[in-house]
Amino acid sequence: MSSLFEVGVSGRLIKAIIFDMDGVLIDAKEWHYEALNKALELFGYTINQHDHLSMFDGLPTRQKLEILSVERELPRGLHKFINEMKQIYTLEYIFTKCKPVSYHEYALSKLKFNGYLMAVASNSVRQTVDMMMDKSNLKKYLEFTLSNQDVSKSKPDPEIYNTAVNRFGLSPKECLIVEDNENGIAAAKASGAHLMVIKSVSDVNYENIMSHIKNIEENS
């Protein structure tokens, strides 16, 4: 792990950046949507695009399936199989579609060079997080990654962000969280850390991140 004092950020307010993954570092929302629908279609169910964006965005698959059981009587006995098939389909999408993005590699490499500590905290399962970080060539810039399997409560609960802050050994106010969806934003706010809300993966670039950090530090 990099030393904050060696890289010259000990005097800065923001010392670490925690990224959500899907919709922030990886443009994967449609992959998850399509993969889950492929699994649901085996039993005659689908989620339309409106519901995907308004109700399910950012939730782990197990919670999406529970909502479908409550709202549309999806048999709970199918959850395990559908979840397993969804993960298989998701990995197929990642393997064929996930590739390095130059402005993300530049942003994270520059931030690391400047001494910022970085991590990913995602509602996705461990295998998905690892594969996406490997395929996108971003893993080498991160101190660690957290998945929904590393916590007992997924976003919108702040546990995953509290865990990341504690692992850095920092206070929430020394950390910036980058998020894009309602559940992640709620989790970030509840953690007490600073928050940068983005609308698309293209917003996650070095200039935008540094501008946001500068604004935080000038107004603190």
Secondary structure, DSSP 8 states (H G I E B T S, - for coil): ---TTTTT-TTSS--EEEE--BTTTB--HHHHHHHHHHHHHTTT----HHHIIIIITT--HHHHHHHHHHHH---GGGHHHHHHHHHHHHHHHHHHH----HHHHHHHHHHHHTT-EEEEE-SS-HHHHHHHHHHTT-GGG-SEEE-GGGSSS-TTSTHHHHHHHHHHT--GGGEEEEE-SHHHHHHHHHHT-EEEE-SSGGG-SHHHHHHHHHHHHHT-
